[in-house]
Amino acid sequence: MEADRAYLERKLKRAFQLLILQRGRNPGVKGWELRRYIGKDFRKILEILSKELSSFGLEVYEVKGPDNSEDSSRFILRFREPPTLYEAEMAGMRIDELAVLAVTIAYINAKQGRASRKEMERFLREKFPKWRVEYSLDRFVKKGYLEQNEELLQIGWRTRAEIDERTLLTLVLSGVSEKVPSSK
């Protein structure tokens, strides 16, 4: 019994360490890596770990890979609740970058999931300096918040994992409706 508990604790510790270490630009761990380092029961270990981390306001979240296989899925740690502005800034994004990201996500969603890069840049330049727009879009593509195929931008895996798009769109639309005069 004691040996089983120690075994489980070692696996939980190893899973947590894998999830917080960042390899390359992207956070998290691929499914095949977890299977290799934790074992074939890694999903059960991640469930237990997620329950343990809930007291800290965190959860283990799975982002499906392009082929929906377990091996290509990425597992990350994320907040259970949306972060405060202070927490978001502590994660390394400036407030103006967060604004560019929010507007970009809302715009792409309004265009059925795709928008041309030039169209997006033109739209953002109405509110932000040109250098900020170009720098931010490049950064969002590198970090996985956006995907760029040829000249088309679309929502990236990291946006799907870290951002509640429905809440974002609700907030954007509620802000717009306050500014638009009523037809009464």
C-alpha positions in Angstrom: 0.0 0.0 0.0 2.8 2.4 1.0 4.7 1.4 -2.1 1.7 2.2 -4.4 1.3 5.6 -2.8 5.0 6.4 -3.3 4.8 5.2 -6.9 1.8 7.4 -7.6 3.5 10.4 -6.0 6.6 9.9 -8.1 4.4 9.8 -11.3 2.5 12.9 -10.2 5.7 14.8 -9.5 7.2 13.8 -12.8 4.0 14.8 -14.7 4.0 18.2 -13.0 7.6 18.7 -13.8 7.1 17.9 -17.5 4.1 20.3 -17.7 5.9 23.3 -16.3 9.1 22.9 -18.2 9.0 24.7 -21.6 10.7 23.2 -24.5 11.2 25.6 -27.4 8.6 28.3 -27.8 5.5 26.2 -26.8 4.4 25.3 -23.3 3.1 21.9 -22.4 3.9 18.3 -23.4 2.8 16.1 -26.2 0.9 12.9 -25.5 3.7 10.7 -26.8 6.2 12.4 -24.4 3.9 11.7 -21.5 3.4 8.1 -22.4 7.2 7.7 -22.7 8.1 9.4 -19.4 5.0 8.6 -17.3 3.7 5.4 -18.8 0.6 4.2 -20.7 -1.6 5.3 -17.7 -0.6 8.9 -18.1 -4.2 10.1 -18.6 -5.2 8.8 -15.2 -2.2 10.5 -13.7 -3.1 13.8 -15.4 -6.7 13.5 -14.0 -5.4 13.1 -10.5 -2.8 15.9 -11.0 -5.5 18.2 -12.3 -7.7 17.6 -9.2 -4.7 18.3 -7.0 -3.9 21.5 -8.8 -7.5 22.8 -8.6 -6.8 24.2 -5.1 -4.2 26.5 -6.8 -6.7 27.6 -9.5 -5.0 25.5 -12.2 -6.0 22.6 -14.4 -4.4 20.2 -16.9 -5.9 20.9 -20.3 -5.7 18.9 -23.5 -5.3 20.6 -26.9 -6.1 18.2 -29.7 -3.5 17.9 -32.4 -4.2 18.3 -36.1 -5.0 14.6 -36.5 -6.9 14.2 -33.2 -4.5 11.5 -32.0 -3.4 11.1 -28.4 0.2 11.3 -29.5 -0.2 14.7 -31.2 -2.3 16.2 -28.5 -0.6 18.8 -26.3 -1.2 18.9 -22.5 -0.8 22.3 -20.8 -1.4 23.9 -17.4 -3.9 26.7 -17.5 -6.0 28.8 -15.2 -9.3 27.4 -14.2 -10.8 30.9 -14.3 -9.9 33.7 -16.7 -6.8 35.6 -15.4 -7.0 39.1 -14.0 -5.4 41.9 -16.0 -2.5 41.8 -13.6 -2.0 38.1 -14.0 -2.1 38.4 -17.8 0.5 41.1 -17.7 2.7 39.0 -15.4 2.6 36.3 -18.1 4.7 38.6 -20.3 2.2 40.5 -22.4 1.7 44.2 -22.4 -1.8 45.7 -22.2 -1.6 47.0 -25.8 -0.5 43.5 -27.0 -3.5 42.0 -25.2 -5.7 44.5 -26.9 -4.3 43.6 -30.3 -4.8 39.9 -29.6 -8.4 40.4 -28.4 -9.3 42.5 -31.5 -7.6 40.0 -33.8 -9.4 37.0 -32.4 -12.8 38.8 -32.5 -12.2 40.0 -36.1 -11.1 36.5 -37.3 -14.2 34.9 -35.6 -16.4 37.5 -37.3 -14.9 36.5 -40.7 -15.8 32.8 -40.2 -12.4 31.8 -38.9 -10.1 33.3 -41.5 -8.9 36.7 -42.5 -6.1 37.9 -44.8 -3.0 39.2 -43.1 -3.2 42.5 -45.1 -6.8 43.0 -44.2 -6.1 42.3 -40.6 -3.2 44.8 -40.5 -5.2 47.5 -42.2 -8.0 47.0 -39.7 -5.6 47.1 -36.7 -3.7 50.1 -37.9 -6.8 52.2 -37.4 -6.3 51.9 -33.6 -2.6 50.8 -33.2 0.7 52.0 -34.5 2.0 50.1 -37.6 5.1 48.8 -35.8 2.9 47.4 -32.9 0.6 45.7 -35.4 3.3 43.9 -37.4 5.3 43.0 -34.3 2.3 41.6 -32.4 0.9 39.6 -35.3 4.4 38.0 -35.9 4.7 37.3 -32.2 1.2 35.7 -32.0 2.0 33.4 -34.9 5.3 32.3 -33.3 3.6 31.7 -30.0 0.7 29.7 -31.5 -2.1 32.1 -30.8 -2.6 32.5 -34.5 -1.8 30.3 -37.5 -0.7 31.7 -40.8 -1.1 29.8 -44.1 0.1 31.8 -47.0 -1.5 35.2 -46.4 -4.5 33.9 -44.3 -4.6 34.2 -40.5 -6.7 31.8 -38.4 -7.1 31.0 -34.7 -4.1 28.9 -33.4 -4.0 26.1 -30.9 -2.9 28.2 -28.0 -5.9 30.6 -28.4 -8.2 27.6 -28.3 -6.4 26.4 -25.1 -6.0 29.6 -23.2 -8.8 32.0 -24.3 -12.5 31.6 -23.8 -13.5 32.9 -27.2 -17.2 32.9 -26.4 -16.7 35.2 -23.4 -14.3 37.4 -25.4 -16.9 37.8 -28.1 -19.6 38.6 -25.6 -17.5 41.3 -24.0 -16.6 42.8 -27.4 -20.2 42.8 -28.6 -21.4 44.3 -25.3 -18.9 47.1 -25.6 -20.0 47.7 -29.2 -23.7 47.8 -28.3 -23.0 50.4 -25.7 -21.4 52.7 -28.3 -24.0 52.1 -31.1 -27.1 54.4 -30.7 -30.3 52.6 -30.3 -32.9 52.7 -33.2 -35.7 53.7 -30.8 
